[in-house]
Amino acid sequence: DAMVIQNPRYQVTQFGKPVTLSCSQTLNHNVMYWYQQKSSQAPKLLFHYYDKDFNNEADTPDNFQSRRPNTSFCFLDIRSPGLGDAAMYLCATSRDLPGLETQYFGPGTRLLVL
Amino acid sequence: GENVEQHPSTLSVQEGDSAVIKCTYSDSASNYFPWYKQELGKRPQLIIDIRSNVGEKKDQRIAVTLNKTAKHFSLHITETQPEDSAVYFCAASPSYNQGGKLIFGQGTELSVKP
């Protein structure tokens, strides 16, 4: 369970103040995902990396960016958080894309925007 | 693209009874169908999955059935216990060469009453 790690677990930021969430994995998985999950809703995929290849979902706002400097780490940058960005942010990894390999979720970072 | 519908949205059962959650999908090319359990404030955890070359899979009290012709799959939990109370998400994934990613259903909140 500790193989997909997210920091911090809780993050409070101010409206418009950039924030970065981090995810690390010890599984050496090729694929890393970022999901946004709001209360009582299913996780919503923002983007994913297959190795260094970045794949953005069509409806992901430009306010959300991601970086994957190496296999183990992936970051979610929210450039100007709005009140509507308050949510749980889940990182997930898989050895290969779904359909071929299982996807595992990290514990999540709960973001509060004041 | 793929669309997954999940029913019911809430389900309440007595301890010891069975619970059934149903999902339908639209993309006949989908070939991987996981089920995730998410307890309040925690990460989604994979509880069982099935691939399109299999009609049924069982793991202790949990089973999943897949009907590819009708494009639906179901989660069956027998002898329910209070610790089964959680939100359950089904998902479907198109094949790898179609940019495979998980498409989630809307979730079912299962409540098991002692």
Interface residues (C-beta under 8 A of the other chain):
Chain A: S40 Q41 A42 P43 L45 H48 N55 L90 D96 L97 P98 G99 L100 T102 Q103 Y104 F105 G106 P107 G108
Chain B: S30 N31 Y32 P34 Y36 K42 R43 P44 Q45 L46 D49 V87 F89 A91 S93 P94 S95 Y96 G99 G100 K101 L102 F104 G105 Q106 G107 E109
